[in-house]
Amino acid sequence: MSPDPISLFAEIMVALRVRYRSLNLHYEAAWTDSWVHRRCQHEHQTLIEAAKCATPHGPGWYVFAVEGDTARQLHEAEDRIVNEFRFGPHAEEPRQLGRV
């Protein structure tokens, strides 16, 4: 009997992720606590997942990307997604005087 193609595919994907770990991108949540920078050390696959992990730690949280083993600042588009989660859908729009 031939192996199940779905489980075979899953095994191949796991092997590729391990072999080419430097190409993997994930996000982590971070925050400050008593002047100390802390991070969750979870490998979140989405920005929103990382942001949800960070929110219980108070207002000083942020999300950063990890490519391979190197942390990096979010790109503008990624940052916009996190800010929309944090502040709402109109967070990036400038406010006009006299309008509420």
C-alpha positions as CSV (number, residue, x, y, z in Angstrom):
1,M,0.0,0.0,0.0
2,S,1.4,3.4,-0.9
3,P,1.8,6.1,1.8
4,D,-0.9,8.7,2.4
5,P,0.0,11.7,0.1
6,I,-1.0,14.2,2.7
7,S,1.1,12.8,5.5
8,L,4.0,12.4,3.1
9,F,3.6,16.1,2.1
10,A,3.6,17.0,5.8
11,E,6.8,15.1,6.5
12,I,8.5,16.8,3.5
13,M,7.4,20.2,4.7
14,V,8.8,19.6,8.2
15,A,12.1,18.4,6.8
16,L,12.4,21.5,4.6
17,R,11.5,23.8,7.4
18,V,14.2,22.2,9.6
19,R,16.8,22.2,6.8
20,Y,16.2,25.7,5.6
21,R,15.5,27.3,8.9
22,S,17.3,30.5,7.8
23,L,14.4,31.1,5.3
24,N,11.7,30.8,7.9
25,L,10.0,34.0,9.0
26,H,8.1,34.3,12.2
27,Y,7.0,37.1,14.6
28,E,7.5,37.6,18.3
29,A,5.9,39.8,20.8
30,A,8.0,42.0,23.1
31,W,7.4,44.5,25.9
32,T,9.2,46.4,28.6
33,D,8.8,45.5,32.2
34,S,10.5,47.5,34.9
35,W,13.0,48.9,32.4
36,V,13.8,45.4,31.1
37,H,13.1,44.3,27.6
38,R,11.2,41.0,27.5
39,R,10.1,38.8,24.6
40,C,7.6,35.9,24.4
41,Q,10.0,33.6,22.5
42,H,7.0,32.0,20.7
43,E,7.2,31.6,16.9
44,H,4.0,33.3,15.8
45,Q,3.1,32.7,12.2
46,T,1.1,36.0,11.9
47,L,1.4,39.5,13.1
48,I,-2.0,39.5,14.8
49,E,-1.2,36.3,16.7
50,A,2.0,38.0,18.0
51,A,0.1,41.2,18.9
52,K,-2.5,39.2,20.8
53,C,0.3,37.5,22.7
54,A,1.7,40.9,23.7
55,T,-1.5,42.8,24.7
56,P,-1.8,41.3,28.2
57,H,1.6,42.9,29.1
58,G,0.4,46.5,29.1
59,P,0.8,49.4,26.7
60,G,4.6,49.1,26.1
61,W,4.4,46.2,23.8
62,Y,5.5,45.8,20.2
63,V,6.0,43.1,17.6
64,F,9.2,42.3,15.6
65,A,10.0,39.9,12.9
66,V,12.6,37.1,13.0
67,E,14.2,35.8,9.8
68,G,16.2,32.7,10.6
69,D,17.9,33.6,13.8
70,T,18.0,37.4,13.2
71,A,15.5,39.8,14.6
72,R,14.5,42.8,12.5
73,Q,12.2,45.8,12.7
74,L,8.8,45.4,10.9
75,H,8.5,46.7,7.4
76,E,6.1,49.6,6.9
77,A,3.2,47.3,5.7
78,E,3.7,44.9,8.6
79,D,3.8,47.9,11.0
80,R,0.5,49.2,9.6
81,I,-1.2,45.8,10.3
82,V,0.0,45.9,13.9
83,N,-1.1,49.5,14.4
84,E,-4.5,48.8,12.9
85,F,-4.9,45.9,15.4
86,R,-3.8,48.2,18.3
87,F,-5.5,51.5,17.4
88,G,-8.3,50.6,15.1
89,P,-8.8,50.7,11.3
90,H,-8.3,54.5,11.0
91,A,-5.1,54.7,13.0
92,E,-3.0,55.8,10.0
93,E,-5.3,58.6,8.8
94,P,-4.3,62.1,9.9
95,R,-6.8,64.0,12.0
96,Q,-8.1,67.3,10.7
97,L,-8.6,70.3,13.0
98,G,-12.3,70.9,13.9
99,R,-13.3,67.3,13.2
100,V,-14.0,64.7,15.8
